[in-house]
């Protein structure tokens, strides 16, 4: 089966002579939630930004449903069905919830816009209850949900999120993750970069650990949760050695 999203020998970084992502091969299955873990500086955010068209790719390919989109600009990748929610500056803070969604819906044919926004209000009742509220006045969790709603306007086949739990209270993190799992279970293939390892592993199908820009380990999330490899590669723990 063709992966819905795949990278092959992907090399990327902000400068041509300074690769941060170093030959990553990654295949994301249709309908799964894939978690990207790794220590700070491992290249997680750079990898997903390169896939989304926000960081230069120097070598390798990115394919969406078998179609190469490596060199496509970010706005064209959205039209192909790839949605990306960055860690920061992911909503227009001075605009209302309604205007944020209307702006995102501009990529759709005009007859589809109102219906799609209505569907998102049904999915996110907290947003529907206050459409005129300014995005900058929302709580952290509400703002994150607006960012996700904006990404979902185009009905993407793949949703990529970069650290959606940053700065959120533990209770709100749980609510955000529950919503992301529900979106994934509704059929949206999801790639999640996250530092909240325990909470993220609880909702993921598989997890990949990046170390120094390379995939160091890939496996089912359920088994990685108690795997000493996770502790060693991600948390920096040392394996016990015989004396």
C-alpha positions in Angstrom: 0.0 0.0 0.0 1.3 3.5 -0.9 2.0 5.6 2.2 -0.2 8.7 2.3 2.9 10.7 3.2 6.5 9.6 2.6 10.0 11.1 2.6 13.0 9.5 1.0 16.6 10.3 1.9 15.4 13.8 2.9 18.1 16.3 3.6 17.0 19.8 4.8 18.1 22.8 6.7 18.1 26.6 6.6 21.6 26.8 5.0 22.7 24.5 2.1 26.0 23.6 3.8 24.4 23.0 7.2 22.0 20.1 7.1 19.7 19.6 10.1 17.6 16.8 8.7 20.1 14.1 7.4 18.7 11.5 5.1 15.3 10.8 6.7 13.2 8.0 5.2 9.7 8.1 6.7 6.4 6.5 5.6 3.1 7.5 7.2 0.3 5.1 6.7 -3.2 6.3 5.8 -5.3 7.0 8.9 -2.6 6.6 11.5 -1.3 9.1 14.1 2.5 9.1 13.9 4.4 10.8 16.7 7.8 12.4 16.2 10.0 12.4 19.4 13.5 13.4 20.0 15.8 15.6 22.2 16.0 19.4 21.6 17.9 20.1 18.4 17.2 16.7 17.0 15.5 18.2 13.9 11.9 17.4 14.5 10.5 20.8 13.7 12.8 21.2 10.8 11.7 17.9 9.4 8.0 18.8 9.4 8.6 22.3 8.2 10.6 20.9 5.3 7.7 18.6 4.5 5.3 21.5 4.6 7.5 23.6 2.3 8.8 26.1 4.9 12.4 25.0 5.1 14.6 24.3 2.1 15.0 20.7 1.0 18.5 20.1 -0.3 18.2 16.4 -1.3 15.6 13.7 -1.3 11.9 13.7 -2.0 8.5 14.3 -0.3 5.5 12.4 -1.7 1.8 12.8 -0.8 -0.4 9.9 -1.9 2.4 8.9 -4.3 2.7 12.3 -5.9 6.0 14.1 -5.5 5.5 17.5 -3.9 9.1 18.2 -2.8 9.5 21.5 -4.6 5.9 22.7 -4.4 5.5 25.9 -2.4 3.7 25.7 0.9 0.4 27.1 -0.4 0.3 24.6 -3.2 0.9 21.7 -0.7 -2.2 22.9 1.1 -4.2 22.5 -2.1 -2.7 19.0 -2.4 -4.2 18.1 1.0 -1.3 18.8 3.4 -2.1 21.0 6.4 0.5 22.3 8.9 -0.1 23.9 12.3 3.1 25.6 13.5 4.0 25.9 17.1 3.7 29.7 17.2 1.9 32.4 15.2 -0.7 29.9 14.0 -3.7 32.3 14.1 -4.2 35.9 13.3 -4.5 37.3 16.8 -6.1 40.6 15.8 -8.9 38.9 13.8 -12.0 37.3 15.1 -12.5 33.5 15.1 -15.0 33.9 12.2 -12.5 36.0 10.2 -9.7 33.5 10.9 -11.8 30.7 9.4 -13.1 32.8 6.5 -9.6 33.7 5.6 -8.5 30.1 5.7 -11.5 29.1 3.5 -10.4 31.4 0.7 -8.6 28.5 -0.9 -11.9 26.7 -1.4 -14.4 27.3 -4.2 -16.8 30.0 -3.0 -19.9 27.7 -2.8 -18.1 25.4 -0.4 -16.8 28.0 2.1 -19.9 28.6 4.3 -20.7 24.9 4.6 -17.1 24.0 5.6 -17.0 26.7 8.3 -20.3 25.5 9.6 -18.9 21.9 9.8 -15.9 23.2 11.8 -18.1 25.1 14.2 -20.0 21.8 14.8 -16.6 20.1 15.4 -15.4 22.9 17.8 -18.4 24.1 19.8 -16.2 26.3 22.0 -15.4 28.3 18.9 -19.0 28.3 17.7 -20.1 29.9 20.9 -18.0 33.0 20.4 -17.3 33.6 16.6 -16.9 37.3 17.1 -14.2 36.9 19.8 -10.7 38.2 18.9 -8.3 35.3 18.5 -5.7 37.0 20.6 -8.1 37.1 23.6 -8.7 33.3 23.6 -7.2 31.0 26.1 -4.2 28.9 25.1 -6.3 25.8 24.5 -9.0 27.7 22.5 -6.4 29.4 20.4 -4.8 26.0 19.6 -8.2 24.6 18.7 -8.7 27.6 16.3 -5.3 26.9 14.7 -6.4 23.3 14.2 -9.8 24.4 12.8 -8.1 26.7 10.4 -5.9 23.8 9.1 -8.9 21.6 8.7 -10.9 24.0 6.6 -9.4 22.5 3.4 -10.3 18.9 4.5 -6.7 17.8 4.4 -5.6 14.2 4.0 -2.6 14.8 6.3 -2.5 17.1 9.3 0.9 18.0 10.7 1.2 19.7 14.1 4.4 21.1 15.7 4.3 21.0 19.5 0.6 21.8 20.1 0.8 21.4 23.9 3.5 24.0 24.5 2.5 26.4 27.2 -0.8 24.7 28.0 -1.9 23.5 31.5 -2.0 19.7 31.9 -5.8 19.5 31.9 -5.9 21.5 28.7 -3.2 19.3 27.1 -5.4 16.3 27.7 -8.4 18.0 26.1 -6.3 19.1 23.1 -4.9 15.6 22.6 -8.4 14.0 22.9 -9.6 16.3 20.2 -6.6 15.5 18.0 -7.3 11.8 18.5 -10.9 12.2 17.5 -9.9 14.1 14.3 -7.5 11.3 13.5 -10.1 8.7 14.1 -12.4 10.6 11.8 -9.9 9.8 9.0 -7.3 12.5 9.0 -3.8 11.1 8.9 -1.8 12.9 11.6 1.9 13.6 12.2 2.5 15.1 15.6 5.8 16.6 16.9 5.6 16.7 20.7 7.8 17.0 23.8 5.0 15.8 26.2 6.1 12.2 25.7 3.7 10.3 28.0 0.5 12.1 26.8 1.5 11.9 23.2 2.3 8.2 23.2 -1.1 7.5 24.7 -2.8 8.7 21.6 -0.3 7.7 18.9 -0.2 4.6 16.7 3.5 4.7 16.1 6.4 6.8 17.1 9.7 7.8 15.5 12.6 9.0 17.5 14.9 11.5 15.8 18.5 11.9 17.0 20.9 14.4 15.3 18.6 14.7 12.2 18.2 10.9 11.6 15.5 8.3 12.6 17.1 6.4 15.4 14.1 4.2 16.3 10.6 3.6 14.9 7.9 1.4 16.5 4.4 1.0 17.9 3.6 3.7 20.5 2.2 1.2 22.9 5.5 -0.6 23.2 7.7 2.4 23.1 6.0 3.9 26.2 8.0 1.5 28.4 10.9 0.8 26.1 14.4 1.6 27.6 15.4 2.8 24.1 13.0 5.7 24.6 14.6 6.5 27.9 18.1 6.4 26.5 17.6 8.1 23.2 14.9 10.6 24.1 15.1 11.2 27.8 18.9 10.9 28.0 18.9 8.1 30.5 21.8 5.6 30.7 21.2 1.8 30.4 22.3 -0.2 33.4 25.6 -1.9 32.7 26.9 -5.0 34.4 29.7 -4.4 36.9 
